[in-house]
Amino acid sequence: MSSPDPQVRAARNQSTSSASPAARGPVVAVTGAAYGVGALLTEQLAASDEVKQVVAIDERRGECAAAEWHILDVRDPAIADKLRGADVVVHLALDLDLETDAAARTAYNVRGTQTVLTAAAAAGVHRVVLCTSAMVYGALPDNELPLSEDAELRATAEATGVGDLLEIERLARRAPRAHPGLNVTVVRPAVLVGGTDTALTRYFESPRLLVVAGSRPAWQFCHVEDLCSALEYAVLDKVDGELAVGCDGWLEQEEVEELSGIRRMELPSAVALGAAARLHRIGLTPSPAGDLAYTMYPWVVSGSRLHDAGWRPQYTNEEVLAELLEEVSGRHTVAGRRLGRKDATAAGAAGATVALLGAAAVVRRARKARRRI
């Protein structure tokens, strides 16, 4: 057999030498790619030399021009067609908004995850990366400090969105059995900070930090950029399984108060939990009483699997807390309910909390009076 023409050989050599590592990297699909963590991860993966292509999926187009965009609801079975050719799917299309109707939120989160897992398997995707929260471990007084990734998931569905996250975790465990050949990685961040709005970030918008008497809080944060770098580790198959991610170590409540400059207001457990439940039940606050447990007891994670794989957080708890305080500056929240500046000023530092507790008591007395009539 004769040797190839020298010009052909040269063209082949030039093509081989100029091929970037991205040509050998995975095609990655990201759901929820137009906003929040999804938008940040989409930009990050699109700029990576280790990723061949990014397929972005959302109900609106995002700003990453380098991605291939598909506009649709993740609950639409047609998503399977959009995932064909993808090696990895990162599912970030979740609704954990405090103001969303709980039933609608669950329908979206659970059905969306089911559809994405089924569609990924049908499209021949090798790996799905899901993102839940370290909240699934539960905030309990006997939790170890820190918790390992293999710790039992002891959370209940009493906190905002945690029931949805526990169901997503269950779907993740079932998926490899239902769809042989599909690998599922679950990433569980600590208190997420960076453009987020949760019951836990709103805790730092209050004029006083509510502390339940006899509780033992331990605060661990996760910057969104650290979450994205952990997700990228999972995408590139540098680590798999259940992964906890957060800053190294934790802050005691006294350290949080010193760093934030916000003083505490301490209440007995029965008063705090009872008032939180009543306020939520009558619609004065978006947060159920279950959210309070995550400010009472530790749920700090070790992140050992990521650390063993060579990953390290770029932010400390102190740095993330400082960024959170700057982000929420000017906002006024009491018991999870946002107040306008005028309301907050009129209510005073601790007066707003007292007012809300009083409102719950008034409603309770009125109901009792109606029952006596």
Contacts in CASP RR format, 6 or more apart in sequence:
PFRMAT RR
TARGET T0000
AUTHOR 0000-0000-0000
METHOD contacts of the structure
MODEL  1
MSSPDPQVRAARNQSTSSASPAARGPVVAVTGAAYGVGALLTEQLAASDE
VKQVVAIDERRGECAAAEWHILDVRDPAIADKLRGADVVVHLALDLDLET
DAAARTAYNVRGTQTVLTAAAAAGVHRVVLCTSAMVYGALPDNELPLSED
AELRATAEATGVGDLLEIERLARRAPRAHPGLNVTVVRPAVLVGGTDTAL
TRYFESPRLLVVAGSRPAWQFCHVEDLCSALEYAVLDKVDGELAVGCDGW
LEQEEVEELSGIRRMELPSAVALGAAARLHRIGLTPSPAGDLAYTMYPWV
VSGSRLHDAGWRPQYTNEEVLAELLEEVSGRHTVAGRRLGRKDATAAGAA
GATVALLGAAAVVRRARKARRRI
3 9 0 8 1.000
4 12 0 8 1.000
20 49 0 8 1.000
21 49 0 8 1.000
21 50 0 8 1.000
22 48 0 8 1.000
22 49 0 8 1.000
22 50 0 8 1.000
22 51 0 8 1.000
22 52 0 8 1.000
23 52 0 8 1.000
24 52 0 8 1.000
25 50 0 8 1.000
25 51 0 8 1.000
25 52 0 8 1.000
25 87 0 8 1.000
26 51 0 8 1.000
26 52 0 8 1.000
26 86 0 8 1.000
26 87 0 8 1.000
26 88 0 8 1.000
26 235 0 8 1.000
26 236 0 8 1.000
27 51 0 8 1.000
27 52 0 8 1.000
27 53 0 8 1.000
27 54 0 8 1.000
27 55 0 8 1.000
27 85 0 8 1.000
27 86 0 8 1.000
27 87 0 8 1.000
27 88 0 8 1.000
28 45 0 8 1.000
28 51 0 8 1.000
28 53 0 8 1.000
28 54 0 8 1.000
28 55 0 8 1.000
28 86 0 8 1.000
28 87 0 8 1.000
28 88 0 8 1.000
28 89 0 8 1.000
28 90 0 8 1.000
28 235 0 8 1.000
29 54 0 8 1.000
29 55 0 8 1.000
29 56 0 8 1.000
29 57 0 8 1.000
29 82 0 8 1.000
29 83 0 8 1.000
29 86 0 8 1.000
29 88 0 8 1.000
29 89 0 8 1.000
29 90 0 8 1.000
29 125 0 8 1.000
30 38 0 8 1.000
30 41 0 8 1.000
30 42 0 8 1.000
30 45 0 8 1.000
30 54 0 8 1.000
30 55 0 8 1.000
30 56 0 8 1.000
30 57 0 8 1.000
30 67 0 8 1.000
30 89 0 8 1.000
30 90 0 8 1.000
30 92 0 8 1.000
31 57 0 8 1.000
31 58 0 8 1.000
31 74 0 8 1.000
31 79 0 8 1.000
31 89 0 8 1.000
31 90 0 8 1.000
31 91 0 8 1.000
31 92 0 8 1.000
31 93 0 8 1.000
31 116 0 8 1.000
32 38 0 8 1.000
32 39 0 8 1.000
32 56 0 8 1.000
32 57 0 8 1.000
32 58 0 8 1.000
32 74 0 8 1.000
32 92 0 8 1.000
32 93 0 8 1.000
33 39 0 8 1.000
33 41 0 8 1.000
33 42 0 8 1.000
33 56 0 8 1.000
33 57 0 8 1.000
33 58 0 8 1.000
33 62 0 8 1.000
33 64 0 8 1.000
33 67 0 8 1.000
33 69 0 8 1.000
33 92 0 8 1.000
34 56 0 8 1.000
34 58 0 8 1.000
34 59 0 8 1.000
34 60 0 8 1.000
34 61 0 8 1.000
34 62 0 8 1.000
34 63 0 8 1.000
35 58 0 8 1.000
35 62 0 8 1.000
36 195 0 8 1.000
36 224 0 8 1.000
37 92 0 8 1.000
37 131 0 8 1.000
37 192 0 8 1.000
37 224 0 8 1.000
37 227 0 8 1.000
37 228 0 8 1.000
37 231 0 8 1.000
38 90 0 8 1.000
38 92 0 8 1.000
39 62 0 8 1.000
39 63 0 8 1.000
39 64 0 8 1.000
40 224 0 8 1.000
40 225 0 8 1.000
40 228 0 8 1.000
41 90 0 8 1.000
41 92 0 8 1.000
41 228 0 8 1.000
41 231 0 8 1.000
41 232 0 8 1.000
42 54 0 8 1.000
42 56 0 8 1.000
42 62 0 8 1.000
42 64 0 8 1.000
42 67 0 8 1.000
43 63 0 8 1.000
43 64 0 8 1.000
44 228 0 8 1.000
44 229 0 8 1.000
44 232 0 8 1.000
45 51 0 8 1.000
45 54 0 8 1.000
45 232 0 8 1.000
45 235 0 8 1.000
46 54 0 8 1.000
46 64 0 8 1.000
46 66 0 8 1.000
46 67 0 8 1.000
47 66 0 8 1.000
48 232 0 8 1.000
50 236 0 8 1.000
51 235 0 8 1.000
51 236 0 8 1.000
53 68 0 8 1.000
54 64 0 8 1.000
54 66 0 8 1.000
54 67 0 8 1.000
54 68 0 8 1.000
55 67 0 8 1.000
55 68 0 8 1.000
55 70 0 8 1.000
55 82 0 8 1.000
55 83 0 8 1.000
55 86 0 8 1.000
56 62 0 8 1.000
56 64 0 8 1.000
56 67 0 8 1.000
56 68 0 8 1.000
56 69 0 8 1.000
56 70 0 8 1.000
57 69 0 8 1.000
57 70 0 8 1.000
57 72 0 8 1.000
57 74 0 8 1.000
57 79 0 8 1.000
57 82 0 8 1.000
57 93 0 8 1.000
58 69 0 8 1.000
58 71 0 8 1.000
58 93 0 8 1.000
59 71 0 8 1.000
59 72 0 8 1.000
59 73 0 8 1.000
60 71 0 8 1.000
61 69 0 8 1.000
61 71 0 8 1.000
62 69 0 8 1.000
70 79 0 8 1.000
70 82 0 8 1.000
72 78 0 8 1.000
72 79 0 8 1.000
72 82 0 8 1.000
74 91 0 8 1.000
74 93 0 8 1.000
74 112 0 8 1.000
74 115 0 8 1.000
74 116 0 8 1.000
75 108 0 8 1.000
75 111 0 8 1.000
75 112 0 8 1.000
75 115 0 8 1.000
76 115 0 8 1.000
77 115 0 8 1.000
77 118 0 8 1.000
77 119 0 8 1.000
79 115 0 8 1.000
79 116 0 8 1.000
79 119 0 8 1.000
80 118 0 8 1.000
80 119 0 8 1.000
80 120 0 8 1.000
80 122 0 8 1.000
80 123 0 8 1.000
81 123 0 8 1.000
83 89 0 8 1.000
83 119 0 8 1.000
83 120 0 8 1.000
83 123 0 8 1.000
83 124 0 8 1.000
83 125 0 8 1.000
84 123 0 8 1.000
84 124 0 8 1.000
85 123 0 8 1.000
85 124 0 8 1.000
85 125 0 8 1.000
86 120 0 8 1.000
86 123 0 8 1.000
86 125 0 8 1.000
87 125 0 8 1.000
87 126 0 8 1.000
87 127 0 8 1.000
88 125 0 8 1.000
88 126 0 8 1.000
88 127 0 8 1.000
88 128 0 8 1.000
88 129 0 8 1.000
88 235 0 8 1.000
89 116 0 8 1.000
89 120 0 8 1.000
89 125 0 8 1.000
89 127 0 8 1.000
89 128 0 8 1.000
89 129 0 8 1.000
90 128 0 8 1.000
90 129 0 8 1.000
90 131 0 8 1.000
90 231 0 8 1.000
90 234 0 8 1.000
90 235 0 8 1.000
91 113 0 8 1.000
91 116 0 8 1.000
91 117 0 8 1.000
91 128 0 8 1.000
91 129 0 8 1.000
91 130 0 8 1.000
91 131 0 8 1.000
92 131 0 8 1.000
93 112 0 8 1.000
93 116 0 8 1.000
94 108 0 8 1.000
94 109 0 8 1.000
94 131 0 8 1.000
94 164 0 8 1.000
95 104 0 8 1.000
95 105 0 8 1.000
95 108 0 8 1.000
95 109 0 8 1.000
96 105 0 8 1.000
96 109 0 8 1.000
96 160 0 8 1.000
96 161 0 8 1.000
96 164 0 8 1.000
96 198 0 8 1.000
97 105 0 8 1.000
97 197 0 8 1.000
98 160 0 8 1.000
98 197 0 8 1.000
98 198 0 8 1.000
98 199 0 8 1.000
98 202 0 8 1.000
98 286 0 8 1.000
98 287 0 8 1.000
98 336 0 8 1.000
99 286 0 8 1.000
102 161 0 8 1.000
105 161 0 8 1.000
105 164 0 8 1.000
106 161 0 8 1.000
106 163 0 8 1.000
106 164 0 8 1.000
106 167 0 8 1.000
109 161 0 8 1.000
109 164 0 8 1.000
109 167 0 8 1.000
109 168 0 8 1.000
110 164 0 8 1.000
110 167 0 8 1.000
110 168 0 8 1.000
110 171 0 8 1.000
113 130 0 8 1.000
113 167 0 8 1.000
113 168 0 8 1.000
113 171 0 8 1.000
114 171 0 8 1.000
116 128 0 8 1.000
117 128 0 8 1.000
117 171 0 8 1.000
117 172 0 8 1.000
117 175 0 8 1.000
117 179 0 8 1.000
117 182 0 8 1.000
117 184 0 8 1.000
118 179 0 8 1.000
120 128 0 8 1.000
120 179 0 8 1.000
120 182 0 8 1.000
121 175 0 8 1.000
121 178 0 8 1.000
121 179 0 8 1.000
121 181 0 8 1.000
121 182 0 8 1.000
125 182 0 8 1.000
126 181 0 8 1.000
126 182 0 8 1.000
126 183 0 8 1.000
127 182 0 8 1.000
127 183 0 8 1.000
127 184 0 8 1.000
127 185 0 8 1.000
127 234 0 8 1.000
127 235 0 8 1.000
127 237 0 8 1.000
127 240 0 8 1.000
128 175 0 8 1.000
128 182 0 8 1.000
128 183 0 8 1.000
128 184 0 8 1.000
128 185 0 8 1.000
129 184 0 8 1.000
129 185 0 8 1.000
129 186 0 8 1.000
129 187 0 8 1.000
129 231 0 8 1.000
129 234 0 8 1.000
129 235 0 8 1.000
130 168 0 8 1.000
130 172 0 8 1.000
130 184 0 8 1.000
130 185 0 8 1.000
130 186 0 8 1.000
130 187 0 8 1.000
131 186 0 8 1.000
131 187 0 8 1.000
131 188 0 8 1.000
131 189 0 8 1.000
131 227 0 8 1.000
131 231 0 8 1.000
132 165 0 8 1.000
132 168 0 8 1.000
132 169 0 8 1.000
132 186 0 8 1.000
132 187 0 8 1.000
132 188 0 8 1.000
133 162 0 8 1.000
133 165 0 8 1.000
133 188 0 8 1.000
133 189 0 8 1.000
133 192 0 8 1.000
134 147 0 8 1.000
134 188 0 8 1.000
134 189 0 8 1.000
134 190 0 8 1.000
134 220 0 8 1.000
134 244 0 8 1.000
134 246 0 8 1.000
134 299 0 8 1.000
134 301 0 8 1.000
135 155 0 8 1.000
135 159 0 8 1.000
135 162 0 8 1.000
135 165 0 8 1.000
135 294 0 8 1.000
135 299 0 8 1.000
136 153 0 8 1.000
136 155 0 8 1.000
136 162 0 8 1.000
136 165 0 8 1.000
136 166 0 8 1.000
136 169 0 8 1.000
136 188 0 8 1.000
137 143 0 8 1.000
137 147 0 8 1.000
137 151 0 8 1.000
137 152 0 8 1.000
137 153 0 8 1.000
137 154 0 8 1.000
137 155 0 8 1.000
137 188 0 8 1.000
137 299 0 8 1.000
137 301 0 8 1.000
138 153 0 8 1.000
138 154 0 8 1.000
138 155 0 8 1.000
138 156 0 8 1.000
138 162 0 8 1.000
138 293 0 8 1.000
138 294 0 8 1.000
138 299 0 8 1.000
139 155 0 8 1.000
139 293 0 8 1.000
139 294 0 8 1.000
139 296 0 8 1.000
139 297 0 8 1.000
139 298 0 8 1.000
139 299 0 8 1.000
140 154 0 8 1.000
140 293 0 8 1.000
140 297 0 8 1.000
140 299 0 8 1.000
141 215 0 8 1.000
141 216 0 8 1.000
141 297 0 8 1.000
143 151 0 8 1.000
143 297 0 8 1.000
143 298 0 8 1.000
143 299 0 8 1.000
143 300 0 8 1.000
144 151 0 8 1.000
145 218 0 8 1.000
145 250 0 8 1.000
145 298 0 8 1.000
145 300 0 8 1.000
146 220 0 8 1.000
146 249 0 8 1.000
146 250 0 8 1.000
146 300 0 8 1.000
146 301 0 8 1.000
146 302 0 8 1.000
146 303 0 8 1.000
147 244 0 8 1.000
147 299 0 8 1.000
147 300 0 8 1.000
147 301 0 8 1.000
147 302 0 8 1.000
148 301 0 8 1.000
148 302 0 8 1.000
148 304 0 8 1.000
149 188 0 8 1.000
149 241 0 8 1.000
149 242 0 8 1.000
149 243 0 8 1.000
149 244 0 8 1.000
149 301 0 8 1.000
149 302 0 8 1.000
149 303 0 8 1.000
149 304 0 8 1.000
149 305 0 8 1.000
150 242 0 8 1.000
153 166 0 8 1.000
153 169 0 8 1.000
155 162 0 8 1.000
155 163 0 8 1.000
155 165 0 8 1.000
155 166 0 8 1.000
156 162 0 8 1.000
156 163 0 8 1.000
156 290 0 8 1.000
157 163 0 8 1.000
157 166 0 8 1.000
158 288 0 8 1.000
158 289 0 8 1.000
158 290 0 8 1.000
158 293 0 8 1.000
159 199 0 8 1.000
159 288 0 8 1.000
159 290 0 8 1.000
159 291 0 8 1.000
159 293 0 8 1.000
159 294 0 8 1.000
160 198 0 8 1.000
160 199 0 8 1.000
160 286 0 8 1.000
160 287 0 8 1.000
160 288 0 8 1.000
160 291 0 8 1.000
169 186 0 8 1.000
172 184 0 8 1.000
172 186 0 8 1.000
173 184 0 8 1.000
175 182 0 8 1.000
175 184 0 8 1.000
176 182 0 8 1.000
176 183 0 8 1.000
176 184 0 8 1.000
183 240 0 8 1.000
184 241 0 8 1.000
185 234 0 8 1.000
185 239 0 8 1.000
185 240 0 8 1.000
185 241 0 8 1.000
185 242 0 8 1.000
185 243 0 8 1.000
186 241 0 8 1.000
186 242 0 8 1.000
186 243 0 8 1.000
187 227 0 8 1.000
187 230 0 8 1.000
187 231 0 8 1.000
187 234 0 8 1.000
187 243 0 8 1.000
187 245 0 8 1.000
188 242 0 8 1.000
188 243 0 8 1.000
188 244 0 8 1.000
188 245 0 8 1.000
188 301 0 8 1.000
189 222 0 8 1.000
189 227 0 8 1.000
189 230 0 8 1.000
189 244 0 8 1.000
189 245 0 8 1.000
189 246 0 8 1.000
190 220 0 8 1.000
190 221 0 8 1.000
190 222 0 8 1.000
190 244 0 8 1.000
190 245 0 8 1.000
190 246 0 8 1.000
190 247 0 8 1.000
190 299 0 8 1.000
190 300 0 8 1.000
190 301 0 8 1.000
191 198 0 8 1.000
191 200 0 8 1.000
191 201 0 8 1.000
191 219 0 8 1.000
191 220 0 8 1.000
191 221 0 8 1.000
191 222 0 8 1.000
192 198 0 8 1.000
192 221 0 8 1.000
192 222 0 8 1.000
192 224 0 8 1.000
192 227 0 8 1.000
193 201 0 8 1.000
193 221 0 8 1.000
193 222 0 8 1.000
193 223 0 8 1.000
193 224 0 8 1.000
193 320 0 8 1.000
193 321 0 8 1.000
193 323 0 8 1.000
193 324 0 8 1.000
193 327 0 8 1.000
194 223 0 8 1.000
194 224 0 8 1.000
194 323 0 8 1.000
194 324 0 8 1.000
194 327 0 8 1.000
195 224 0 8 1.000
195 327 0 8 1.000
196 224 0 8 1.000
199 286 0 8 1.000
199 287 0 8 1.000
199 291 0 8 1.000
199 294 0 8 1.000
199 336 0 8 1.000
200 291 0 8 1.000
200 294 0 8 1.000
200 295 0 8 1.000
201 324 0 8 1.000
201 327 0 8 1.000
201 328 0 8 1.000
202 287 0 8 1.000
202 328 0 8 1.000
202 331 0 8 1.000
202 333 0 8 1.000
202 336 0 8 1.000
202 338 0 8 1.000
203 209 0 8 1.000
203 210 0 8 1.000
203 295 0 8 1.000
203 336 0 8 1.000
204 260 0 8 1.000
204 262 0 8 1.000
204 321 0 8 1.000
204 324 0 8 1.000
204 325 0 8 1.000
204 328 0 8 1.000
205 328 0 8 1.000
205 330 0 8 1.000
205 331 0 8 1.000
205 332 0 8 1.000
205 333 0 8 1.000
205 338 0 8 1.000
206 262 0 8 1.000
206 333 0 8 1.000
206 334 0 8 1.000
206 335 0 8 1.000
206 336 0 8 1.000
206 353 0 8 1.000
207 262 0 8 1.000
207 332 0 8 1.000
207 334 0 8 1.000
207 344 0 8 1.000
207 348 0 8 1.000
207 349 0 8 1.000
207 350 0 8 1.000
207 352 0 8 1.000
207 353 0 8 1.000
208 262 0 8 1.000
208 263 0 8 1.000
208 264 0 8 1.000
208 265 0 8 1.000
208 349 0 8 1.000
208 350 0 8 1.000
208 353 0 8 1.000
209 253 0 8 1.000
209 256 0 8 1.000
209 257 0 8 1.000
209 260 0 8 1.000
209 262 0 8 1.000
209 263 0 8 1.000
209 264 0 8 1.000
209 265 0 8 1.000
210 264 0 8 1.000
210 265 0 8 1.000
210 267 0 8 1.000
210 272 0 8 1.000
210 292 0 8 1.000
210 295 0 8 1.000
210 335 0 8 1.000
210 353 0 8 1.000
211 217 0 8 1.000
211 253 0 8 1.000
211 264 0 8 1.000
211 265 0 8 1.000
211 266 0 8 1.000
211 267 0 8 1.000
212 266 0 8 1.000
212 267 0 8 1.000
212 268 0 8 1.000
212 269 0 8 1.000
212 272 0 8 1.000
212 273 0 8 1.000
212 292 0 8 1.000
212 295 0 8 1.000
212 296 0 8 1.000
213 266 0 8 1.000
213 267 0 8 1.000
213 268 0 8 1.000
213 269 0 8 1.000
214 269 0 8 1.000
215 269 0 8 1.000
215 295 0 8 1.000
215 296 0 8 1.000
215 297 0 8 1.000
216 296 0 8 1.000
216 297 0 8 1.000
216 298 0 8 1.000
217 252 0 8 1.000
217 253 0 8 1.000
217 256 0 8 1.000
217 295 0 8 1.000
217 296 0 8 1.000
217 297 0 8 1.000
217 298 0 8 1.000
218 250 0 8 1.000
218 251 0 8 1.000
218 252 0 8 1.000
218 253 0 8 1.000
218 297 0 8 1.000
218 298 0 8 1.000
218 299 0 8 1.000
218 300 0 8 1.000
219 250 0 8 1.000
219 251 0 8 1.000
219 252 0 8 1.000
219 253 0 8 1.000
219 256 0 8 1.000
219 317 0 8 1.000
219 321 0 8 1.000
220 246 0 8 1.000
220 247 0 8 1.000
220 249 0 8 1.000
220 250 0 8 1.000
220 251 0 8 1.000
220 299 0 8 1.000
220 300 0 8 1.000
220 301 0 8 1.000
220 317 0 8 1.000
221 246 0 8 1.000
221 247 0 8 1.000
221 315 0 8 1.000
221 317 0 8 1.000
221 320 0 8 1.000
221 321 0 8 1.000
221 324 0 8 1.000
222 245 0 8 1.000
222 246 0 8 1.000
222 247 0 8 1.000
222 313 0 8 1.000
222 320 0 8 1.000
223 247 0 8 1.000
223 313 0 8 1.000
223 314 0 8 1.000
223 315 0 8 1.000
223 319 0 8 1.000
223 320 0 8 1.000
223 323 0 8 1.000
225 314 0 8 1.000
225 315 0 8 1.000
226 245 0 8 1.000
226 246 0 8 1.000
226 247 0 8 1.000
226 313 0 8 1.000
226 314 0 8 1.000
226 315 0 8 1.000
227 245 0 8 1.000
227 246 0 8 1.000
229 311 0 8 1.000
229 314 0 8 1.000
230 243 0 8 1.000
230 245 0 8 1.000
230 306 0 8 1.000
230 311 0 8 1.000
233 239 0 8 1.000
233 306 0 8 1.000
233 309 0 8 1.000
233 311 0 8 1.000
234 240 0 8 1.000
234 243 0 8 1.000
238 309 0 8 1.000
238 310 0 8 1.000
238 311 0 8 1.000
239 305 0 8 1.000
239 306 0 8 1.000
239 308 0 8 1.000
239 309 0 8 1.000
239 311 0 8 1.000
241 305 0 8 1.000
242 305 0 8 1.000
243 303 0 8 1.000
243 305 0 8 1.000
243 306 0 8 1.000
244 301 0 8 1.000
244 302 0 8 1.000
244 303 0 8 1.000
244 305 0 8 1.000
244 306 0 8 1.000
245 301 0 8 1.000
245 303 0 8 1.000
245 306 0 8 1.000
245 313 0 8 1.000
246 301 0 8 1.000
246 303 0 8 1.000
246 313 0 8 1.000
247 313 0 8 1.000
247 315 0 8 1.000
247 316 0 8 1.000
247 317 0 8 1.000
247 320 0 8 1.000
248 313 0 8 1.000
248 316 0 8 1.000
248 317 0 8 1.000
249 300 0 8 1.000
249 317 0 8 1.000
250 298 0 8 1.000
250 300 0 8 1.000
250 317 0 8 1.000
251 259 0 8 1.000
251 317 0 8 1.000
251 318 0 8 1.000
251 321 0 8 1.000
253 264 0 8 1.000
256 321 0 8 1.000
257 263 0 8 1.000
257 264 0 8 1.000
259 318 0 8 1.000
259 321 0 8 1.000
259 322 0 8 1.000
260 321 0 8 1.000
260 325 0 8 1.000
265 350 0 8 1.000
265 353 0 8 1.000
267 275 0 8 1.000
271 357 0 8 1.000
272 292 0 8 1.000
273 289 0 8 1.000
273 292 0 8 1.000
274 289 0 8 1.000
275 335 0 8 1.000
275 356 0 8 1.000
275 357 0 8 1.000
275 360 0 8 1.000
276 285 0 8 1.000
276 287 0 8 1.000
276 288 0 8 1.000
276 289 0 8 1.000
276 290 0 8 1.000
276 291 0 8 1.000
276 292 0 8 1.000
276 335 0 8 1.000
277 288 0 8 1.000
277 289 0 8 1.000
278 360 0 8 1.000
278 363 0 8 1.000
278 364 0 8 1.000
279 285 0 8 1.000
279 335 0 8 1.000
279 337 0 8 1.000
279 356 0 8 1.000
279 357 0 8 1.000
279 359 0 8 1.000
279 360 0 8 1.000
280 286 0 8 1.000
280 287 0 8 1.000
280 288 0 8 1.000
280 289 0 8 1.000
282 360 0 8 1.000
282 363 0 8 1.000
284 335 0 8 1.000
284 337 0 8 1.000
284 356 0 8 1.000
284 359 0 8 1.000
284 360 0 8 1.000
285 335 0 8 1.000
285 336 0 8 1.000
285 337 0 8 1.000
285 356 0 8 1.000
286 336 0 8 1.000
286 337 0 8 1.000
287 335 0 8 1.000
287 336 0 8 1.000
315 323 0 8 1.000
330 341 0 8 1.000
331 338 0 8 1.000
332 338 0 8 1.000
332 339 0 8 1.000
332 340 0 8 1.000
332 341 0 8 1.000
332 343 0 8 1.000
332 344 0 8 1.000
332 352 0 8 1.000
333 339 0 8 1.000
334 344 0 8 1.000
334 347 0 8 1.000
334 352 0 8 1.000
334 353 0 8 1.000
334 356 0 8 1.000
335 353 0 8 1.000
335 356 0 8 1.000
337 356 0 8 1.000
339 347 0 8 1.000
339 352 0 8 1.000
343 352 0 8 1.000
344 352 0 8 1.000
347 355 0 8 1.000
END
